[in-house]
Amino acid sequence: MNVMRTVVLCASILPLHLFVCVHPLPLHDRTPISRSKQLQGWPYSNSHIGLKKRDRHEQDTLNKEHHLKSVMASKNVTESWKRPRCGVPDFPTVLQVDLSNSNLKMIGQSRQQRRKRFALFGGRWEKTDLTYRIVRFPWQMSEDKVRLVFHEALGVWSAVTPLRFREVTKEKADIIIDFNRYWHGDNLPFDGPGGILAHAFFPRTHRQGEVHFDYDEHWTVGNNVGTDLLQVAAHEFGHVLGLQHSLEPDAVMCPFYSDSYPLQLSEDDKRGIQYLYGSPRPEMTETNELDIGMPDACRTNFDAVSMIRGELFFFKSQYVWRIRDGRLQPGYPALTSRHWGGIPDHIDAAYEDTSGNIWFFQGDSYWVFDAEKKITGPDSVQQLGLPVTDIQAALKWKEYRTEEVYLFKSSSYWPFNPQENRVNDVHPRSIHDWEGIPSHIDAAFQDIYGYANFLSGLYYWKFDPVASKVLEGYPRIIGMDFFGCSAI
């Protein structure tokens, strides 16, 4: 491939600062966009061959092909060059902070002096409760999964600060997340698969809060097949909150992109974000009871199970286990209050409705959450028309374009109308309508294949909706199939 070396002079909007970025730019035309994608309303350009007018914007750009040899002069620099790299130069005229003596210093000190210092762009949000909105989604992932990824990426920053993030769908948002193709209105065009991954704009700039991802990348989560959306999003959100690049190789804000799991902030990331926004709010404890200890997933009967945003959540006592793509996620089990503050320990049942709201039941009360923000509760289950309390399971049953919810207790169940938020009839139906499941169940959920799963004790039964009976070979052991435990 013929390439030319193009020298791009990028002038920062900050005074007295000029830097040079060198990019290899291919001379050939871009791969044509398919007719189907043109019909979807995506902007189209077949003449763009590189970054344009980068000197006019105070943003971050992730670029797989761009490697400046002046960055991170360390013994591991050769290995770093092999990794995708953030395209913005690491040493613009921004404030760098050394917390050892609480002094603000301009960049330009020796390499030894610069160690373990985060960098600030100079802006921060003047509030800690921020909203975000996703305009468009990537084609490779479901909308629910993308929402969950962004929720988790923002969560690493909110976990160590007073920051709180809430997704909105219609109202004006502080942070705007979008997936774009080629030219998309900010003079920073994307370049198709590979190359530039994303860019974001800092606080107190003319496009503050905007985060753009390249629609044409092969976005994935937790594997090596494509580009990890979780890692890239966490990095970009750091910029949206006011952080520049870190000189620490293990930092989320390191200019060299990493796909290591689990996603977690380094101490340098924490110092930087806490310098801007402070430490997290103290948690309010609602009980003086002693910690009863973490249950063993291999030998416990769970209180509730629910499919939330395409992931399985198992609840027991004050803990929750989170399973994505058949694997228990790092950092779990975790306290349930980490996600849903205000719900009691030992919940009886949980399910996610069509709107994405999460319902929790315990005793004679229920709670409803929008993601991790409480909408209502505790409210009496009598408001739902339920003639009983202490329900044992809630099953959201989606078939074709219809959705029903069933609430179980002992050997009875009640169909619940999710449009009216009331049971259809106070008179119960018999659990024997579900041929083959036990008369007492602890939890229930519908899996991604359409089967209903009923848990009782250490076992579960898989119900086939077509045959209207339990599959052969069941019951099976919960711990073995979901947590990789050995036989009991």
N, C-alpha and C positions, 0 to 999 in steps of 0.2 A: 504494500500500500504506500503510495506516495504521500508524504507528509511534509509540512513546512513548519518551521518554528515561528510562531507569531508572538511578538512581544506586545503585551497589553499593558499600557500604563494606567494604573487605577488610582485615582486621587480620592482620598477619604474626604468626607464632609467635615471632619475635624480639622482645625487649623494647623497649618505648617506640617502636614503629613503627606508624604508621597511614597508609594511602594510600587514595585514592579512584579507582575505575575507572568510567568512564561507557560504557555499552553501548547501542546501538540494539537494541531487542528487538521483533520483529514480533509483532502481536497474533493473527495467524491461527494455526490449528492446523497441526501438521506434516503433511507428505504421508504418507498411510497406508502402512504397511509391507506388502509383498506377502505373500499367504498362504504362498508357497513359502519366503520368508525366515523367517516365524514358525515354520515347521515345522523349520527348521534349528537351533532352540534359541537364537536371538538374543533378548536382552531387548527388550521392546517398551514404548514409552510414546508416546502421542499428545498428551500434555498439556504436555510440557516446552517452554518457549519461550526459555530462556536459561541462562546459567551459574548454578549454585546453590552456595552455601556455599563460594565460592572462598577465603574468608578463613581456612578451616580447614586448608588444605593448602599445603605448601611445594614447589610444582611449577611447571613451565612449561607454558603453553598457547599454541599457534599459532592465531591468529584472523585470518582474512582481512578482517573488517569493522571491526576495532578499531584506531583510530588516535588516539594521544594527541599533541596538538600540542606538548607540552612535551618530546618526545623528539627528540634529534638536531637541535638548532637549528643548521643550517648552510645554505649557499647551495643545497644540493640537497634541502632538506626537502620541497619541493613534489613532486619526482619520487618521493621515498621514500614519500609518502602513497599513491601509486598502487599500491605493492607490498603483498602480503600481509605481515602484521605479527604478531609474537609478542605475545600478549595480556597477559603479566605486565609490570607497571610496571618501568621500567629502573633505578630508583633506590631499591631497598629498602635497609635498613640491613645491607649486607654489606660485607666488606672489599674495598677496591680497592688494587691494588698498583702502585707506581711504581718500576720497576726501575732508574731512573736514580740513585736514592739508597738503594734497598733498604729503604725505609720502608713500613710498612703504614699506610694512611690510611682514615678513614671517608669515605663518600661525602658530598658536600655542598660541595666546593670549587667554584671558578669553572670555567666551561666551558674556559678556557684551561689550567687546572691539570689537568683531567681527560683531556686528550688522550693517546691512545696508552696507555691503561691498561686492562688486562683486569679483570674483576670475579669474585670468588670468593664462593660461597655460604657457605663455612665448613667444609665437609666434604670428605673424600677417602676413597677406599678404602685400607685398610691393607695391601693386597697388590697385586701387579701382574699376576698370572695370574688372569684373570677368565673365567668361563663365561657363556654366554647360551643362552636357549632361546626358540624361536618357538612360541607356543601355537596361534595361528590365522593364516591367510594371507588376503590380499585376493583377491577373485574375478577381478580383471582380469589377474593375472600368474601364471605357473606357480610352483610352490613352489621349483623350482631357481633361477629367476631372482630371486625374493625373497631366497633365501639368499645369492645372489651379491651382491645390492645391499647387504644388511646387512653382509656380509663386507667389502665395499669401504668402506662408511661407517665402520665401526670401524677399518679399516686406515689411514685418514688420521690417526687419533689414535695408533695403535700405531707408525706410522712415525717419529714424533718423540719417543717416550717408551719406557720399558722395558715398557709395558703389552703384554700378550699376551691375545688373546681366542680362546676355543674354544667352538664350538657343541656343545651336548649335546641329546639328544632325550628322555631319560627321567629322568635324575638331577636333583637340585635344582641350580638355576643361580643365579648372582649377579644377572644381568640377565634380566628377563622381558619379552619383546616380545609384544604381542598386538594384534589388530585387533578393535575392539568397536563396538557400535551403541548410541546413545542412553545410557540409564542402564546402567552396567556395574560398579557396586559401590564406586566411590570418590567419590560425590557430585559428580562432574565429568562430566555427561552430554555426549555428542556430539550434533550437531544435523543430521545428514544431509549431503547434498552441499553443499559450500561452507561458509563459516563456520569452525568450529574444525577444525583438521587433526590435531593430536596434542598430547599432554602427557606430561611425564616427571617423575620424582621424584629429588631430589638424594640423595647419599650421607648416611648418618647421620640419616636421617629415617624416619618410621614405615613408609613404603612404598619404601624405597631400592631403586634398580635397576629399577623398573617403568617401562616405556615403552608408552604406549597410542596407537594410530593409529585414526582414524575409518574404519571398514570401508566406509562409503558414499561416501568420496571416490573420484574417478576417478584411481587411482594409475598413474603411468607412469614411464618413465626415459628421459631424453635427448631429449624432444621437448616441444612446446608445447601438446599436446592436453589434458593433464590436469595433475595435481599431481605434481611430481617427487619420488618416494619417496627417492631417494638424497640429495638436498639436505636434505629434512626430517629424515631419519634421522640424518645427520651432525650437524645442529644439536641434536637431542634427545639423542644420545649424549654430546655435550659437557656437557649439563646433568647427565646420569646420572653423569658423571665428576667433577662438582663446579664447573663453570664457570657463571657468570651471563652476562648480556649484555655484549657489547663495544660500545664507542662508535665503533669503526672501521667505516666503511661496507662495506669489502671483506672483513670477517671472517665466517667461518662462524657465529660466535656473535652477529653483528649481529641486532638484533630484527626487522629487515625482511628477510623471506625472499627469497632469490635463486634463480634457476634457471640461473646461468651455469655453463659448462663450460670446462675440466675442473674437477672438484671439487678444491679445494686449500685448505689452511689459510693464513691470513694470518700475518704475523709476530706480530701481537697474539695470535692463537689459540695459536701455538706457545709464546710466552712464558707465557701463562696455564697451559697444560697442563703445561709443563715446570716451572713453579713448584710445581705440586702433586706431580708424579711424577718429575721429573728428566729428563735427556737419555737418548736410546736406548742400549741396550747395545752395546758395541763388537762389530763383526762379526768372526768368526774366519775368516781366510783359509786356504784349504786348498791353495793352490798359490803358487809363486813365479814362475809364468810371466807374461810380459808380455802385456798386452792386445793381441789380434791385430787390433783394430778392429772396428767394427760392420758386419756384412754388409749388402749392398744387397738388400732384399726383391725387387726387380725382376729381379735377376740371380743368384739363389742357389738351390741345390737344398737344400731343408730336411731336417733330420735326422729330424724327427717332427712330426706334426700330431694334435691330439686335440680332440674336442668335449667341453668341460668346463662343466657348469652351463649348457648352452645357448649357450656362446660358443666360438669357434674359437681355439685357441692353436697358433701355429706356432713351432717350436723350431729354432734354428740356433746351434751353438757354445754360448756362455754366455748367449745372448739369447732372448727370447720376444716374439712379436707377439700382440696380443689384438684380436680382431675381434668386435664386438657389433652385431647387426642390420645386417650388411654393411658396417660402418664400422670402420676402425682406431681404437682408442681413444687419447685424448690420453695422453701419457707413455710411449708404446710406440713402438719396442721398448724393453724394460727387461731388466735382468739377471734370469736365471731364479731366482737366489738370493733375489730380492725376494719370491717366493712360496714357493719350496720349497728351504729351506736344507738342504744336505747331499747333494743329487744332483749327479753330476759334469757337466762340460761334455760336449757332443756325445752326448746321449742317443740311443739307437737307436730307441725306440718308446715310446708312451704311450697309455693309454686310461683312461676313467672307468667303474667298474663300477656295478651297479644300486644299491649302497648309497651311492654318491657318493664312494667311495674312488678315489684316482688312482694308477695303476700306472705306474712308469717302468722301462725296461729299458736296460741298457748292458753290453756285453760278456757276461760270465758271471754278472751280478748283476741283481737287481731290487729296487725300493723301493716301499713303499705308504704313501700319505699320506691322512689325513683332513683335507680342505681343505688347510691349510698346515702341519699337524702330522704329523710322521713317526710312523707306526705300527710299521713294521718296515723293515729294510734297513740295509746291503746284505745280501741273502740270495742263495744260489746258485740259478740257474734249474733246476738238477738237482732241487731240491725240488719243482718243478712237473712233473717227468717229461719235460722237454724234452731231446731227445737232442743238441741243438746249442746253440751260443752265438751272440752277435752277431745276434740277429734284426733284421730290417729294418723291420718294420711290425707294428702291432697294430690289428685292426679289431674294434670292438664292433658286432655285427650284431643289431639288435632288430627283430623282426617279430611283429606281433600281441602275444601275451603271453609270447613266448619270447625268450630272449636267448642269443646265442652269441658267443664271442670266437675270432678266428682270428689266429694268429701266423705271419708270413711270413718266409722267408729264401730268397734266390735264386729258383729256380723251384718252390719247395715251400711248403706251409703245413700247419699243425697246428691242428685244432679244440681249443679249450681250454675245459674245463668250469668255469664261474665259481662253481658251487655247491661243487665239490670242490677247486677250485684246482689242477687237474691236467689235462694234455693227455689227450684220450680214447684216443689211440693213438700210440705212438712212431713208427709208420710214417707217413711224410708223404704228403700228397695233392699232386696236380699243380696248379700255378697256372693251368693251361689250363682248369680247371673254370670259371674266371671268363672267359668268352669275350670276347676283345678287349683285355684289359689286357696290358701288357708283362711280360716274364719277370723283369725286375728292377724292384722298386719301392722307393722311399725312405720312404713314409708312406701311411697310409690312414685314412679316417674315414667315418662315416655322417652325412649331413647331415639337417637337420630335415624334409626331404621324403621321407626313406627311401632315397635313393640312396647307393650306396657310391662314394666318391671315392678314386682311387688316384693317387699322385704319383710321378713319376719324372723326375729332372732339373728342367727348367724347365716341365714340362707336367703336366697331370692328365687323367685319364679318369673319366667318370661312368658308373657301371654301374647298369642298370635291373634290379631284382630280379624284376619281373614278366616281362619279355622275356628275362631271363637273358643279357643281352649289353650291351655298351657303347652308349650313345646315339649317334645320328648327330651329326656335327659335332665329335666329339672325336677326338684330344686338343685341349685349349685351353691357353693360356698362364696359368700360375698368377699371375704378377705383374699381368697385365691384369685378370683377373677378381676377384681378392681384394684387390689393393692399388692399383688404379687406375693402373697403370703404362702408359706408351705401348708401342707394339709394339717387340719386340726388334730 
